[in-house]
Amino acid sequence: MLRLRGLRQHQRLQLRHNEARIVESGVALEAQRDAASTMADMTAPLATPIPTIPLNDGHSIPLLGLGTWPMSDAEAAESVPTALEMGYRQVDTAAKYENEVGVGRGLAASGVPRDELYVVTKLRGSEQGYESAKAALGRSLERLGLDYVDLYLIHWPLPRLDKYVDSFRAMVELKEQGLIRSVGVSNFTRSHLERLIEEVGVVPAVNQIQLSPATARREIRAFHEEIGVVTQAWSPLGRQHRLVGDPTIEALAEEYERTPAQVMLRWEVQQGIVTIPKSTDPERQRSNASVFDFELGDEAMERLATLDLGEQAAPDADRHEEF
Ligand SMILES: NC(=O)c1ccc[n+]([C@@H]2O[C@H](COP(=O)([O-])OP(=O)(O)OC[C@H]3O[C@@H](n4cnc5c(N)ncnc54)[C@H](OP(=O)(O)O)[C@@H]3O)[C@@H](O)[C@H]2O)c1
């Protein structure tokens, strides 16, 4: 009798324990479902797709892409697919970022067909030179797991080395071999561009430079326009100049019912500047890419023009040494 009562008590306890587990796993399941649907919401296709603009070599480039510095391989492998799933197509990396492996994993995991992707990587300073540039691209392709890149840039001109002309010559040959779709440069001044064009006879498709309302880079942009080079903006949110939080930008964000980042990115794309904001956060990735459904008026553009700190606020590419 006693044994039977003990057994019933044990069964009741077991039952309560099981019920608790069922409730707990129900809650866990619900939480899992919530997280999955939030993730699905975050990666749902952008309401307005990212347009492309033509380059001087017959190819075209998405007007907005994902920056990946300073993502680690693990961060890039996670952040690249979320961006691609919502509709980003351009991803900007560099040998120097040491995350090409992670970017490559992210590209593959996304399932987006190769011909819809737009992958940009860069030749690092320590690998400049005719032969070494060719070998460097091979290593980048291997790390990325790709047969070609859409755009290959010389990361910094490093005039002290005096190798950017030879590097570019090698890149033009790699383009002819189909390993690069478009050749470009980064952080080049007018005189670097003039020398390159004169000695190699090819106008780069793109010059990627530091550019935001705080560093508007009017002179070099005017020169790009004159010679048919597309301007691409790095640090488009004015990271170093703390533009998120600037009162002019905040006021405009309020007026347009947008975020400060959207005001800056719209200011760029509205002028035909290709922009590559970096974010590991899917929500910020989404809002950063949601800038193709509104327009800043003339007065707003004029107010943003007052934030330009001039060329002295941008890096001096004649002296900057980064390998
Ligand atoms: N060619 C070159 O020499 C060169 C030099 C530097 C950079 N780049 C390239 O340009 C890309 C962009 O430049 P960047 O990374 O220096 O600067 P950025 O894209 O202007 O700013 C990135 C920073 O802003 C944050 N952020 C992103 N979206 C935001 C939003 N909506 N509101 C508030 N904060 C936001 C990011 O944090 P979370 O990730 O937490 O969102 C990150 O800390 C780089 O990733 C790299 O691919 C090229």
PDBQT file of the ligand as one rigid body, heavy atoms in Angstrom, charges set to zero:
ROOT
HETATM    1  N1  LIG A 401      39.642  51.834 -50.031  1.00  0.00    +0.000 N 
HETATM    2  C1  LIG A 401      39.959  52.126 -48.802  1.00  0.00    +0.000 C 
HETATM    3  O1  LIG A 401      41.076  52.597 -48.506  1.00  0.00    +0.000 OA
HETATM    4  C2  LIG A 401      38.956  51.899 -47.714  1.00  0.00    +0.000 A 
HETATM    5  C3  LIG A 401      39.187  52.427 -46.426  1.00  0.00    +0.000 A 
HETATM    6  C4  LIG A 401      38.224  52.206 -45.448  1.00  0.00    +0.000 A 
HETATM    7  C5  LIG A 401      37.068  51.484 -45.741  1.00  0.00    +0.000 A 
HETATM    8  N2  LIG A 401      36.878  50.950 -46.994  1.00  0.00    +0.000 N 
HETATM    9  C6  LIG A 401      35.657  50.189 -47.340  1.00  0.00    +0.000 C 
HETATM   10  O2  LIG A 401      34.538  51.034 -47.140  1.00  0.00    +0.000 OA
HETATM   11  C7  LIG A 401      33.608  50.412 -46.272  1.00  0.00    +0.000 C 
HETATM   12  C8  LIG A 401      32.817  51.439 -45.480  1.00  0.00    +0.000 C 
HETATM   13  O3  LIG A 401      33.673  52.283 -44.758  1.00  0.00    +0.000 OA
HETATM   14  P1  LIG A 401      33.779  52.264 -43.156  1.00  0.00    +0.000 P 
HETATM   15  O4  LIG A 401      33.487  50.887 -42.677  1.00  0.00    +0.000 OA
HETATM   16  O5  LIG A 401      35.054  52.894 -42.799  1.00  0.00    +0.000 OA
HETATM   17  O6  LIG A 401      32.674  53.271 -42.672  1.00  0.00    +0.000 OA
HETATM   18  P2  LIG A 401      31.074  53.371 -42.751  1.00  0.00    +0.000 P 
HETATM   19  O7  LIG A 401      30.484  52.323 -43.587  1.00  0.00    +0.000 OA
HETATM   20  O8  LIG A 401      30.829  54.790 -43.099  1.00  0.00    +0.000 OA
HETATM   21  O9  LIG A 401      30.676  53.162 -41.239  1.00  0.00    +0.000 OA
HETATM   22  C9  LIG A 401      30.675  51.900 -40.637  1.00  0.00    +0.000 C 
HETATM   23  C10 LIG A 401      30.341  52.092 -39.150  1.00  0.00    +0.000 C 
HETATM   24  O10 LIG A 401      29.047  52.674 -39.000  1.00  0.00    +0.000 OA
HETATM   25  C11 LIG A 401      28.178  51.765 -38.319  1.00  0.00    +0.000 C 
HETATM   26  N3  LIG A 401      26.878  51.842 -38.998  1.00  0.00    +0.000 N 
HETATM   27  C12 LIG A 401      26.493  51.228 -40.139  1.00  0.00    +0.000 A 
HETATM   28  N4  LIG A 401      25.233  51.564 -40.467  1.00  0.00    +0.000 NA
HETATM   29  C13 LIG A 401      24.816  52.429 -39.521  1.00  0.00    +0.000 A 
HETATM   30  C14 LIG A 401      23.606  53.130 -39.305  1.00  0.00    +0.000 A 
HETATM   31  N5  LIG A 401      22.573  52.992 -40.143  1.00  0.00    +0.000 N 
HETATM   32  N6  LIG A 401      23.523  53.957 -38.225  1.00  0.00    +0.000 NA
HETATM   33  C15 LIG A 401      24.553  54.081 -37.367  1.00  0.00    +0.000 A 
HETATM   34  N7  LIG A 401      25.728  53.443 -37.511  1.00  0.00    +0.000 NA
HETATM   35  C16 LIG A 401      25.863  52.618 -38.584  1.00  0.00    +0.000 A 
HETATM   36  C17 LIG A 401      28.820  50.402 -38.409  1.00  0.00    +0.000 C 
HETATM   37  O11 LIG A 401      28.524  49.619 -37.275  1.00  0.00    +0.000 OA
HETATM   38  P3  LIG A 401      27.678  48.223 -37.366  1.00  0.00    +0.000 P 
HETATM   39  O12 LIG A 401      28.462  47.254 -38.173  1.00  0.00    +0.000 OA
HETATM   40  O13 LIG A 401      27.582  47.810 -35.929  1.00  0.00    +0.000 OA
HETATM   41  O14 LIG A 401      26.343  48.568 -37.959  1.00  0.00    +0.000 OA
HETATM   42  C18 LIG A 401      30.306  50.780 -38.422  1.00  0.00    +0.000 C 
HETATM   43  O15 LIG A 401      30.766  51.009 -37.116  1.00  0.00    +0.000 OA
HETATM   44  C19 LIG A 401      34.488  49.496 -45.422  1.00  0.00    +0.000 C 
HETATM   45  O16 LIG A 401      33.728  48.528 -44.739  1.00  0.00    +0.000 OA
HETATM   46  C20 LIG A 401      35.422  48.956 -46.473  1.00  0.00    +0.000 C 
HETATM   47  O17 LIG A 401      34.795  47.919 -47.212  1.00  0.00    +0.000 OA
HETATM   48  C21 LIG A 401      37.803  51.179 -47.985  1.00  0.00    +0.000 A 
ENDROOT
TORSDOF 0
